[in-house]
Amino acid sequence: MAERAVAPLIVHLVHRLDVGGMENGLVNLINRLPPERYRHAVVCMTGFTDFARRIERPDVGLHALHKRPGKDPAVYVRLWRLLRRLRPDIVHTRNLATLEGMLPAALAGVPGRVHGEHGRDVHDLDNTRRRYRWLRRAYRPLVQRYIALSAELDDYLRGAVGVPAARITRIYNGVDTARFHPPAAARDPLPVAGFAGPDEVVIGSVGRMEAVKDPLNLVRAFLLLLERRPQARAHLRLVMVGDGPLRVRALELLERGGAARLAWLPGSRDDVPALLRALDVFVLPSLAEGISNTVLEAMACARPVVATRVGGNPELVIEGETGRLVPRADPQALTAALAGYLDEPGRARSHGAAGRRRVESQFGLEAMVAAYQAVYDGLTRRRGAAED
């Protein structure tokens, strides 16, 4: 009887496996790629958190290299040794923080090498830093396939980095439309007694409380809306789900503005689908984005989206159809967009319904998984042809 062939192994190299959109997409991909087609290992340059428990497959290896802050050349020696031991068929790096892992992968003899660009760098929001551009160019010969999550990133790779279009595949994030679904009624109740009844209007966001996500922009817009419409204090509520260094600052601003009791900032939560369904309007106030998972998840829950006009957001949110787009770092514009939904709740509902239809037609999780599998299949087929 012929021995069953072992499925090719993919090593996914990430900076840290923690709560985040890129990490959520990685977990969804691992959980849904057919196990008979590919095996997986996740290698973290630094470490991982309990978020790793979301990986459902029991055969996925998880490795932490414990990179020190700043320069740590020894970590690449550890990576090379690990890759020599694992002998993967493909290494898939993500974002600039792991791109340098391409050299240990090539030296370890990994035949398939993929790099994904998921969003702008925190320290290079406008993609203008020459050092980052040259670093990407230096590693370009080692990367066989690039994955860009938005048209903007696709253009950047071709124009600034000089990657041939034939080596780039654009793959949008996908959303689980069964897990993220519309509420049975107008919105689901929040798990906070007495905070927001059915007559209140709840605006909110889900995301890390750090500078690039600009959560304080939403706080300032909320306070400005209350200042302009004092009567809104009776029925307007703010929910901001997520943790990070700016959470304390957000609470301080709300306290100073006399609105602390009108806001709920619970930190990180595991019940994000239910919390999205408990919002009337979803807000993404980021300074930079790739293709936002939370925007797609909010749209899947039939929530209208107000997002900053950055990165891939205009590819997701259709102005005046599924939501509103506003300039980044502009609380005045954000306030105006939110006020429009307060004045026309029917428009909020119609935008939410249109967003759900858009996700169902263009951003399903199955399409994302199939696109990644096609990239991996192309690399493994090429290897098989070379060996023949």
N, C-alpha and C positions, 0 to 999 in steps of 0.2 A: 504494500500500500504506500502510495507516495506521501512523503512528509509535507504537511501543510506549510506553505510559505509564511514567514513572519512579516507582518505589516510594516511598512517603512516608519521610521521614528522621526518625529519633528521635535526639535528643541525650540521652545519659545523663550527668547531672551528679553527680559523686562528689567527696568530699574528696580522696582519694588512692586510686589503684589499686594495691593491695598484697594480700598474703595475708590472707584473712579470709572469714567466712561470707557477708556481704552481697556482697562482690566476687565470690566464687565463684558465687553465684546469678546475678549480672549476666552473667558470662561464659557460664554455661549457657544463659541466656535468649538472648543474642546468637547463640550457636552453633546454636541450635535453632529460632528463629523462621524461617519460610520466607523465603528471600532474595528471592523474587519479591514478597513482601508488604511487607517493610520493610527499609530501609537503616539503618545505625547509625553514630553517632560517640560516642566517650567523651571527655568533657571533665573534667579533673581540676583542682580548685581549686589543689592544690599540685603534685603530680607523680605519676609512676608508676614501677614497678619491672619486673623481668623477668617478673613475674606476668602482664603484658599479653600475653606470648607464648602464653598459653592460649587467647586468642581465635583461632579457627580460620579465620574468614572474612577473606580478604585485602583486602576493600573497606572495612573498618571504620577510620574516621579516629580518631586518638588525639592529644589536645591537652592540654598542661599550661599552666596559667595562672600558676604559681609564686607563689602567694599568700604574703605574708610572715606570720610569726607575729603573732597579735593582730589589731588592726584594720588593714585594708588596703583603703580605699575604691577605690583605683585598679584593684583586681582586677575589680570589677564593671563598670568601664568597658571593660576588656579583654574581659570576657565578653560585654557588649552588642555590641561590635564583631565578635567572633567569630560570635555568633548572627546578626547582620545579614549576615555573609558566607556562613554555612552555609545560612541560611533553612530551618531544620527545620520539620517539621509538628507535632512534639511535643517538648517538653522534659520529662524525667523526673528530678526531684531525689530524693535519698535522704537521710533523716535531717536533723536540725536543722542540721548543718554546711553544708548546701547550700541550705536553704530560702530564704535571702535571694537566691538566684539567680532566684527567681520574678519579682522586679521587673525586672531586665534582660531577662528573657524576654518579659514583657508589653510593655515599652517597645520591644523589637525586633520586635514584631508576631507572635510565635509563637502560632499559633491554639490549640494543644493543650497543656495544662499539667497534669502529674501529679506528685504527691508521695507518696513511700513512707516509712512509718515501720517500721523494721526492728528496733528495740530501744530500750531506755532509754539516755539520755545518760549518759556516764561520770561527769559531775559532778551528775547528778540521778537517782540510782538508784531513788528512790521517787516520781518524777514530782511533786515538791512545790515545786520552785523556781518562784516566781511569775513571774520574768522570762522563763523559757523558755515558760511557758504563754501569757503575753501576746504574746510574739514569734510564736508559732504563730497566735494569734488575729489579729494584725495582718496576716499574710500570707494568711489564710483566703480573702479575696475574690478573690485571684489564682489560687487552685488550683481547677481544675475537677473533678479526680478524686483521691481519696485511696486509697492501698493500705495496709492494715494487715496485718501478718504474724501477728498473734495476736489472740485475743479480748480480752486485756488492753489491747492497743494500740487496738483498735477502741473499747472502752469509754472509753479516755482521750480519743480524738479526739471522740467524741460528748459526753461529760460535761464534761471540763475545757476543751476547745478550742471546743466548740459547733458541730462539723461535723454537718450533717444526715446521717442514716443513708443517705439515697439517694445521697449523694456518696462513700460509702465502700465499697470492695470488699475483702473479706478473702481473701488469697491465701497459702496455706502454701508454704513452700519445698518444692521437689521434689528427689528424689535419683535418680541414675542407677543403677538396680537391676542393670544389666548390669556396670557398672564396680565397683560395691560389692556384692559377692555373698558368700555364706557360704564358709568354707574347705572344702577337700575332706576334711580330717580334723578333729580336734577344734579345732585352730588351726594357722595357718601358722607356720613357723619365723621367728625374728627374725634380721636380718642382722648378728648380733653373735656371733662364735664363742665358745662356751662359756658364754654368759650365762644362757640359759634353755632347758633341755632339755624333753622332753615331760612329765616328771613335775613340773615347776615350775608354779606358778600366777602368771600375769602380769596385773597390773592396770595400767591406764594411761589417759592422756588425750591429746587432740590439741587444741591451741589456743594462742593468743598468750600469752606469759608477761608479763601486765600485770595491774594491780590488779583491774580489773573481772572478770577471769577467775579470780582468787583461786587460783592454782596452789599457793600455800603452804599452803592448807587441805588439799589432797591430800597434800602432803609431811608435814604434821603428823599427819594420820590414819594414814599409812603407818608413821611412826615409833611412833605410839601403839599400833598393832596389833602391831608387833614387840616393844614393851615388855611388852604384856600376854601375848603368846604368843612367848616366846623361841625355841621350837622352830620357829617359822615362818621363821626366818632360813635354814633349810636348803632351803626350797622356794618362798618368796614373792619376787616380783620386781616392780619398778616401772618403767614406761616413761612418759616425758612428752615428747611431740613438740611442738616449737614454740620460737620465739625471742622475746626481749623483755627488758625491764629487770629482771624478777624471776628470770631463769634463773640468774644468778650466786648470788643469795640462796638459791634452792632447792638448788643444789649445796652451798652452805655449810652449810645445815641438815642435809642428808644426811650430810655429812662429820662434823659435830659429833655426830650421832646414831649414828655408827659404821655407817652403812648405804650409804655411797657405792658400794661394790662390788655392792650389790644393786639399783642403779638405773641406768637408761640415759636420759640427757637429750641427744639428738643435735642439738637445734636444729631448724630448719626442714628438712623433707624433702619430696621429690616423690613418694614411694611410699606415700602415706597409705592407700590401699585395702589394700595388703598388710600394713601395720603394724596396721591395725584388726583384720584377720583373725588377727594374731599375739597379740591380747589374749584373755584369758579373761573379763575384766570391764572395761567402759568407764566412766570417771568424768568427769562435768562438774561442777566445783566452783564455778561462777560465782556472783558476787553479783547479776548481772542478765543477762537474755537476752531475745531476741525469740523467733524460731523457729530453733533451733540446727541448722545444717547437719551438724555433726559428730555430734550425737545421732542424726539421721536416717541418716547414713552408717554409724554403728556398728550401729544397728538393722538396716539393710539387710545388714550383714555377719553378722547373727544373733548379735550380742553383747548380753548383758544390760547395762542402763544404770543406773548410780547417778547421779542428778542432784539439784541443789538445787531446792527448790520455789519457783522464781522465774520471772517472765515467762511465756513460752509453754511451759516445760518440762512442766507438768502436762497440756498438750494433746497432748504427744507420748508421754510415758512413763506407762503405766498402772500404778499402784501394785499390786505383787503379781502382775502379769500379764506385763509386759515389762521390769520393773525395779523400782527403789526410788527414792523421793523423800525428801530429807532437808532440814532447815532450812539456810539459807545460813550460812556462817562458823561452822559447828559441827563441829569435827573429831571430837568424841565421837560424834555421830550418824552421821557418815560412817564412822567406824571400825566401829560396830556393824553398819551395812549391809554393809560389805565382809566382816566376820567371818561374817555369815549365809551369804554365798556360799561362803566357805571351808568352812563346815560342811556345806553342801548343794550340792555341785557339780552334782547332777542338776537342781536348781532353776535354777541358772545357765543350763544348756543349754535348759531348757524356756522360760525367759524370753527367751532369745536367739531361739529359733525363733518365739515369738509376736511378737517385735518385727519379724522379717522379714516375717511375714504381714501385720502392720499397715502396714508401709511399702508393700508391694505393693498393698494394697487402697485406701490413702488418700493416700499421699505420693509418687506417681510423678512423674517429671520431665515427662512428657507432659501431665499435668493442670495443672501449674504453668504451663507454656508456653501452653497453651490459654487459661487464665484471664487471663494478661497480654495475650495477643493480643485477647481479647474487649474488654478495656479500651481498647486502642489503636484497635481497629476502631470502637468506639463514638464515639471522638473524631473520627476521620477521616470517619466517616459524617455526623456532625453538621456538620462543616465543608463537606462536599459538599452537604448539604441547604441550608446557608446560602448557598452560592455559586449554587445553582440558583434 
